[in-house]
């Protein structure tokens, strides 16, 4: 389902992404990005789906993944602001909304255990948690 492959991901990540069922691509645009398209969002946002970008940092999968970037920018349907989403990142000519969310000492990145799959589970939790605040 990938549409562009500027770089390869670890085989386990590619296998997961194919099973996850979304259209995805790897792009180099100032950095290495994984873009997932038509990512389902919980109810309460201005759209049902969006694209999500994950920065694939040098040293991954030993080096942790961090944050998520959304296009189009997400807003709550009720108009309440979403904290720590004011920064924008240009990727492939589009302005992506950065969600500044990070792992904690309670939930650290564990090399050999964490991956794109576990990071996307966190992203889904961040999206849902926005409405539990």
Z-matrix of the N, CA and C atoms (Angstrom, degrees):
N
C 1 1.445
C 2 1.520 1 111.94
N 3 1.311 2 117.39 1 -3.84
C 4 1.457 3 117.98 2 -179.50
C 5 1.520 4 109.65 3 -72.01
N 6 1.337 5 116.06 4 146.66
C 7 1.447 6 120.69 5 -176.82
C 8 1.522 7 111.92 6 -109.93
N 9 1.297 8 117.93 7 -19.72
C 10 1.456 9 121.98 8 179.60
C 11 1.508 10 107.22 9 -149.88
N 12 1.301 11 116.78 10 136.83
C 13 1.452 12 119.87 11 -177.61
C 14 1.515 13 111.39 12 -133.50
N 15 1.327 14 116.35 13 80.37
C 16 1.462 15 120.69 14 179.19
C 17 1.521 16 112.17 15 -74.34
N 18 1.340 17 117.71 16 -20.20
C 19 1.456 18 122.05 17 176.50
C 20 1.514 19 108.44 18 -155.37
N 21 1.320 20 115.93 19 161.50
C 22 1.471 21 121.58 20 -179.64
C 23 1.517 22 110.78 21 -94.63
N 24 1.301 23 114.66 22 147.27
C 25 1.452 24 122.51 23 171.97
C 26 1.525 25 108.16 24 -100.45
N 27 1.333 26 117.67 25 163.58
C 28 1.463 27 118.32 26 173.19
C 29 1.531 28 110.73 27 -55.08
N 30 1.317 29 116.31 28 146.85
C 31 1.470 30 121.61 29 -175.06
C 32 1.527 31 112.48 30 -55.25
N 33 1.335 32 118.15 31 -40.41
C 34 1.470 33 120.33 32 179.39
C 35 1.528 34 111.32 33 -62.68
N 36 1.336 35 117.19 34 -38.39
C 37 1.464 36 120.57 35 177.99
C 38 1.522 37 110.79 36 -66.67
N 39 1.324 38 117.34 37 -43.79
C 40 1.467 39 119.63 38 179.41
C 41 1.528 40 110.83 39 -63.34
N 42 1.318 41 116.80 40 -40.00
C 43 1.463 42 120.85 41 177.67
C 44 1.537 43 109.98 42 -61.19
N 45 1.327 44 116.64 43 -46.88
C 46 1.466 45 120.78 44 178.22
C 47 1.528 46 110.85 45 -59.06
N 48 1.324 47 117.30 46 -47.16
C 49 1.462 48 120.61 47 -177.48
C 50 1.526 49 111.67 48 -62.34
N 51 1.312 50 118.05 49 -38.68
C 52 1.469 51 120.35 50 176.26
C 53 1.527 52 110.32 51 -64.52
N 54 1.336 53 117.05 52 -40.17
C 55 1.468 54 120.88 53 179.22
C 56 1.523 55 111.56 54 -71.47
N 57 1.342 56 117.79 55 -31.78
C 58 1.463 57 122.74 56 -179.52
C 59 1.521 58 110.85 57 -62.11
N 60 1.333 59 116.21 58 -29.58
C 61 1.450 60 120.71 59 170.28
C 62 1.513 61 117.11 60 88.97
N 63 1.311 62 118.44 61 6.48
C 64 1.457 63 120.23 62 177.45
C 65 1.523 64 110.32 63 -96.70
N 66 1.327 65 115.44 64 155.08
C 67 1.458 66 120.19 65 171.00
C 68 1.520 67 106.80 66 -71.33
N 69 1.335 68 116.82 67 132.17
C 70 1.462 69 120.41 68 -178.12
C 71 1.518 70 109.60 69 -143.61
N 72 1.304 71 114.66 70 161.10
C 73 1.452 72 120.43 71 178.85
C 74 1.525 73 109.68 72 -153.73
N 75 1.319 74 115.22 73 154.96
C 76 1.454 75 121.40 74 173.12
C 77 1.521 76 106.92 75 -110.21
N 78 1.338 77 116.08 76 130.70
C 79 1.457 78 120.85 77 -177.93
C 80 1.524 79 109.76 78 -133.20
N 81 1.323 80 114.40 79 147.11
C 82 1.456 81 121.35 80 171.55
C 83 1.516 82 107.01 81 -106.98
N 84 1.328 83 115.19 82 116.71
C 85 1.458 84 121.63 83 178.20
C 86 1.527 85 107.01 84 -147.15
N 87 1.322 86 116.41 85 79.86
C 88 1.458 87 121.29 86 -175.06
C 89 1.513 88 112.42 87 79.85
N 90 1.298 89 116.63 88 -23.85
C 91 1.465 90 125.39 89 177.86
C 92 1.526 91 105.69 90 -157.38
N 93 1.312 92 115.96 91 178.35
C 94 1.472 93 120.51 92 176.78
C 95 1.527 94 109.10 93 -97.76
N 96 1.327 95 115.46 94 126.38
C 97 1.462 96 122.23 95 -176.68
C 98 1.521 97 110.77 96 -124.97
N 99 1.325 98 114.81 97 140.31
C 100 1.458 99 122.15 98 166.56
C 101 1.517 100 105.80 99 -101.13
N 102 1.324 101 117.03 100 123.54
C 103 1.464 102 122.29 101 177.99
C 104 1.522 103 108.47 102 -112.38
N 105 1.320 104 116.08 103 125.90
C 106 1.464 105 122.32 104 176.05
C 107 1.516 106 107.43 105 -114.19
N 108 1.321 107 116.36 106 130.49
C 109 1.462 108 121.12 107 -174.54
C 110 1.525 109 110.76 108 -108.52
N 111 1.321 110 115.42 109 151.53
C 112 1.470 111 122.82 110 179.35
C 113 1.524 112 112.02 111 61.73
N 114 1.325 113 115.94 112 38.13
C 115 1.462 114 123.46 113 179.18
C 116 1.527 115 108.02 114 -73.62
N 117 1.333 116 117.41 115 123.04
C 118 1.468 117 121.87 116 -177.22
C 119 1.519 118 111.45 117 -70.40
N 120 1.326 119 114.46 118 137.84
C 121 1.458 120 121.94 119 179.31
C 122 1.520 121 109.92 120 -113.58
N 123 1.332 122 117.48 121 150.13
C 124 1.462 123 119.45 122 174.41
C 125 1.526 124 110.62 123 -64.40
N 126 1.311 125 117.26 124 160.11
C 127 1.465 126 121.14 125 175.64
C 128 1.520 127 109.15 126 -61.14
N 129 1.307 128 115.24 127 147.32
C 130 1.452 129 120.49 128 175.98
C 131 1.512 130 113.67 129 114.86
N 132 1.330 131 117.21 130 -7.14
C 133 1.458 132 120.87 131 177.06
C 134 1.527 133 110.07 132 -98.37
N 135 1.327 134 116.30 133 170.05
C 136 1.454 135 122.46 134 -178.52
C 137 1.529 136 113.38 135 -73.44
N 138 1.311 137 117.40 136 -3.31
C 139 1.458 138 122.40 137 179.26
C 140 1.527 139 108.78 138 -152.01
N 141 1.317 140 116.93 139 157.62
C 142 1.469 141 121.14 140 179.49
C 143 1.522 142 112.36 141 -85.20
N 144 1.347 143 116.06 142 -28.05
C 145 1.457 144 120.88 143 179.87
C 146 1.525 145 108.99 144 -138.59
N 147 1.310 146 115.55 145 158.75
C 148 1.464 147 122.09 146 175.91
C 149 1.518 148 107.53 147 -152.88
N 150 1.316 149 115.44 148 169.83
C 151 1.460 150 120.12 149 169.63
C 152 1.517 151 107.36 150 -91.69
N 153 1.316 152 115.87 151 144.16
C 154 1.466 153 121.08 152 177.30
C 155 1.522 154 107.74 153 -124.03
N 156 1.328 155 115.06 154 135.76
C 157 1.460 156 121.61 155 178.27
C 158 1.526 157 108.59 156 -112.53
N 159 1.322 158 114.95 157 139.64
C 160 1.457 159 122.84 158 175.75
C 161 1.522 160 107.18 159 -122.81
N 162 1.314 161 116.29 160 126.03
C 163 1.460 162 121.50 161 176.36
C 164 1.525 163 108.38 162 -74.19
N 165 1.327 164 116.49 163 120.22
C 166 1.465 165 121.41 164 177.93
C 167 1.533 166 106.57 165 -94.54
N 168 1.309 167 114.83 166 99.94
C 169 1.463 168 121.68 167 -172.85
C 170 1.521 169 111.42 168 -77.49
N 171 1.342 170 114.68 169 155.43
C 172 1.468 171 120.08 170 174.29
C 173 1.520 172 108.17 171 -57.43
N 174 1.314 173 116.20 172 137.15
C 175 1.461 174 120.39 173 -179.86
C 176 1.516 175 114.71 174 91.42
N 177 1.364 176 117.43 175 -8.24
C 178 1.461 177 119.38 176 175.23
C 179 1.527 178 107.81 177 -62.22
N 180 1.318 179 120.84 178 135.45
C 181 1.462 180 129.67 179 18.78
C 182 1.537 181 115.18 180 -97.12
N 183 1.327 182 117.65 181 3.58
C 184 1.472 183 118.81 182 174.89
C 185 1.527 184 109.17 183 -73.84
N 186 1.328 185 116.24 184 -45.62
C 187 1.461 186 121.96 185 178.26
C 188 1.529 187 108.77 186 -76.47
N 189 1.324 188 118.15 187 133.31
C 190 1.467 189 120.28 188 -174.38
C 191 1.522 190 114.62 189 -70.00
N 192 1.325 191 114.69 190 151.26
C 193 1.458 192 122.59 191 168.51
C 194 1.518 193 107.48 192 -82.02
N 195 1.341 194 115.81 193 153.49
C 196 1.459 195 120.05 194 -175.62
C 197 1.527 196 108.72 195 -148.37
N 198 1.281 197 117.33 196 144.78
C 199 1.464 198 125.05 197 173.08
C 200 1.531 199 112.46 198 61.77
N 201 1.329 200 115.03 199 -179.37
C 202 1.462 201 123.75 200 175.23
C 203 1.520 202 106.97 201 -152.73
N 204 1.319 203 115.46 202 153.26
C 205 1.458 204 122.37 203 -177.70
C 206 1.523 205 107.59 204 -127.63
N 207 1.341 206 117.01 205 135.13
C 208 1.468 207 120.72 206 -174.28
C 209 1.521 208 112.10 207 -120.24
N 210 1.338 209 114.57 208 141.92
C 211 1.446 210 122.28 209 172.59
C 212 1.525 211 108.03 210 -137.85
N 213 1.322 212 117.43 211 125.76
C 214 1.455 213 126.47 212 -2.88
C 215 1.520 214 111.12 213 -71.40
N 216 1.343 215 115.24 214 167.80
C 217 1.464 216 120.21 215 178.77
C 218 1.524 217 109.54 216 -57.94
N 219 1.326 218 115.46 217 138.52
C 220 1.462 219 120.87 218 -178.71
C 221 1.527 220 110.53 219 -89.76
N 222 1.305 221 114.21 220 142.71
C 223 1.456 222 122.28 221 173.35
C 224 1.515 223 107.40 222 -134.93
N 225 1.310 224 115.31 223 152.40
C 226 1.459 225 119.28 224 173.19
C 227 1.515 226 108.97 225 -76.86
N 228 1.320 227 117.00 226 138.84
C 229 1.463 228 121.37 227 179.66
C 230 1.528 229 111.43 228 -64.03
N 231 1.342 230 117.15 229 -25.82
C 232 1.464 231 120.31 230 179.95
C 233 1.534 232 112.62 231 -83.46
N 234 1.327 233 117.11 232 0.39
C 235 1.453 234 121.18 233 176.36
C 236 1.517 235 115.72 234 84.94
N 237 1.323 236 118.08 235 -7.70
C 238 1.469 237 119.93 236 178.69
C 239 1.521 238 109.28 237 -68.11
N 240 1.334 239 117.58 238 141.37
C 241 1.469 240 119.61 239 -179.78
C 242 1.529 241 111.83 240 -70.38
N 243 1.319 242 115.04 241 153.03
C 244 1.466 243 121.85 242 175.12
C 245 1.524 244 106.14 243 -104.50
N 246 1.317 245 116.56 244 118.50
C 247 1.464 246 121.15 245 -176.58
C 248 1.528 247 111.88 246 -65.54
N 249 1.335 248 114.20 247 147.55
C 250 1.470 249 123.22 248 173.07
C 251 1.526 250 112.50 249 59.38
N 252 1.342 251 115.54 250 41.13
C 253 1.471 252 120.75 251 176.96
C 254 1.530 253 111.05 252 -130.50
N 255 1.325 254 117.45 253 16.95
C 256 1.460 255 120.77 254 -174.06
C 257 1.527 256 113.70 255 -77.13
N 258 1.320 257 118.02 256 -24.23
C 259 1.466 258 120.95 257 -176.72
C 260 1.520 259 111.39 258 -79.88
N 261 1.331 260 114.58 259 145.31
C 262 1.457 261 121.33 260 178.05
C 263 1.521 262 109.29 261 -117.75
N 264 1.323 263 115.92 262 148.46
C 265 1.458 264 123.49 263 178.83
C 266 1.523 265 107.69 264 -127.68
N 267 1.321 266 116.93 265 125.84
C 268 1.454 267 118.85 266 176.97
C 269 1.524 268 109.37 267 -82.33
N 270 1.316 269 115.01 268 126.41
C 271 1.467 270 122.46 269 176.52
C 272 1.519 271 106.19 270 -135.51
N 273 1.306 272 116.40 271 121.94
C 274 1.469 273 122.41 272 178.26
C 275 1.530 274 111.94 273 52.41
N 276 1.326 275 116.66 274 40.25
C 277 1.453 276 121.49 275 175.11
C 278 1.513 277 115.70 276 81.21
N 279 1.340 278 118.42 277 3.56
C 280 1.462 279 121.85 278 179.16
C 281 1.525 280 108.98 279 -116.61
N 282 1.326 281 116.18 280 150.41
C 283 1.468 282 122.58 281 177.26
C 284 1.527 283 108.88 282 -90.92
N 285 1.333 284 115.65 283 114.27
C 286 1.457 285 122.62 284 -179.11
C 287 1.528 286 108.89 285 -101.99
N 288 1.318 287 116.41 286 138.97
C 289 1.461 288 122.97 287 179.95
C 290 1.525 289 109.92 288 -83.31
N 291 1.333 290 115.98 289 121.78
C 292 1.468 291 120.33 290 179.61
C 293 1.526 292 110.01 291 -85.37
N 294 1.324 293 115.58 292 126.30
C 295 1.454 294 122.04 293 171.19
C 296 1.525 295 106.29 294 -97.24
N 297 1.318 296 115.90 295 107.09
C 298 1.456 297 121.49 296 -178.32
C 299 1.531 298 108.60 297 -81.09
N 300 1.302 299 114.60 298 86.93
C 301 1.470 300 122.89 299 178.89
C 302 1.522 301 106.96 300 -128.92
N 303 1.324 302 116.55 301 141.14
C 304 1.462 303 120.08 302 -171.81
C 305 1.531 304 110.70 303 -139.40
N 306 1.312 305 114.70 304 156.75
C 307 1.462 306 120.28 305 171.92
C 308 1.521 307 108.63 306 -68.19
N 309 1.307 308 115.09 307 160.89
C 310 1.463 309 120.81 308 -179.27
C 311 1.520 310 109.61 309 -122.46
N 312 1.313 311 115.96 310 174.37
C 313 1.465 312 120.81 311 176.45
C 314 1.530 313 110.57 312 -61.23
N 315 1.310 314 117.00 313 -28.16
C 316 1.467 315 121.52 314 178.50
C 317 1.525 316 111.00 315 -75.61
N 318 1.336 317 116.67 316 -27.45
C 319 1.459 318 122.35 317 -177.46
C 320 1.536 319 109.75 318 -130.98
N 321 1.345 320 117.41 319 65.13
C 322 1.464 321 119.86 320 -176.19
C 323 1.535 322 111.70 321 -76.49
N 324 1.324 323 114.88 322 160.78
C 325 1.467 324 121.40 323 172.45
C 326 1.515 325 107.92 324 -70.63
N 327 1.315 326 117.55 325 130.53
C 328 1.463 327 121.68 326 179.10
C 329 1.526 328 108.07 327 -116.76
N 330 1.348 329 117.07 328 104.77
C 331 1.470 330 119.77 329 179.55
C 332 1.530 331 110.55 330 -56.19
N 333 1.316 332 115.56 331 138.83
C 334 1.461 333 120.80 332 -178.58
C 335 1.513 334 112.75 333 88.52
N 336 1.315 335 117.19 334 -16.76
C 337 1.465 336 121.33 335 177.74
C 338 1.525 337 110.45 336 -115.34
N 339 1.330 338 117.46 337 -44.27
C 340 1.458 339 120.83 338 -178.92
C 341 1.519 340 110.92 339 -85.26
N 342 1.340 341 114.26 340 155.00
C 343 1.466 342 121.01 341 -172.43
C 344 1.521 343 108.63 342 -162.96
N 345 1.309 344 116.05 343 -172.56
C 346 1.458 345 120.38 344 173.96
C 347 1.527 346 110.03 345 -58.32
N 348 1.308 347 117.12 346 -39.69
C 349 1.470 348 120.44 347 179.41
C 350 1.523 349 111.46 348 -58.59
N 351 1.324 350 118.18 349 -50.28
C 352 1.466 351 120.01 350 -178.52
C 353 1.527 352 110.95 351 -67.73
N 354 1.339 353 116.78 352 -32.97
C 355 1.470 354 119.01 353 177.74
C 356 1.526 355 110.51 354 -66.50
N 357 1.322 356 117.59 355 -41.06
C 358 1.462 357 119.86 356 178.91
C 359 1.528 358 111.66 357 -66.57
N 360 1.320 359 117.50 358 -30.99
C 361 1.467 360 119.53 359 173.45
C 362 1.518 361 110.36 360 -63.02
N 363 1.341 362 117.07 361 -40.04
C 364 1.462 363 120.48 362 175.87
C 365 1.525 364 110.93 363 -64.20
N 366 1.323 365 117.27 364 -42.69
C 367 1.465 366 120.91 365 179.03
C 368 1.523 367 109.73 366 -58.76
N 369 1.320 368 117.28 367 -45.20
C 370 1.461 369 120.58 368 178.33
C 371 1.529 370 110.72 369 -61.47
N 372 1.331 371 117.25 370 -38.08
C 373 1.464 372 120.92 371 177.75
C 374 1.525 373 110.79 372 -66.44
N 375 1.336 374 117.34 373 -42.36
C 376 1.470 375 120.13 374 177.99
C 377 1.525 376 110.53 375 -58.43
N 378 1.328 377 116.29 376 -44.11
C 379 1.449 378 120.89 377 -179.07
C 380 1.533 379 112.02 378 -62.71
N 381 1.316 380 116.58 379 -42.84
C 382 1.469 381 121.09 380 179.73
C 383 1.535 382 110.80 381 -71.91
N 384 1.333 383 116.21 382 -39.48
C 385 1.469 384 120.97 383 -176.60
C 386 1.532 385 111.72 384 -63.55
N 387 1.305 386 117.28 385 -25.81
C 388 1.470 387 120.55 386 179.12
C 389 1.526 388 111.26 387 -53.99
N 390 1.321 389 117.99 388 -30.35
C 391 1.453 390 121.29 389 -177.32
C 392 1.522 391 112.69 390 -97.70
N 393 1.309 392 117.92 391 1.66
C 394 1.466 393 121.53 392 176.71
C 395 1.527 394 111.35 393 -101.67
N 396 1.331 395 116.41 394 5.62
C 397 1.474 396 120.30 395 -177.01
C 398 1.499 397 111.13 396 -88.53
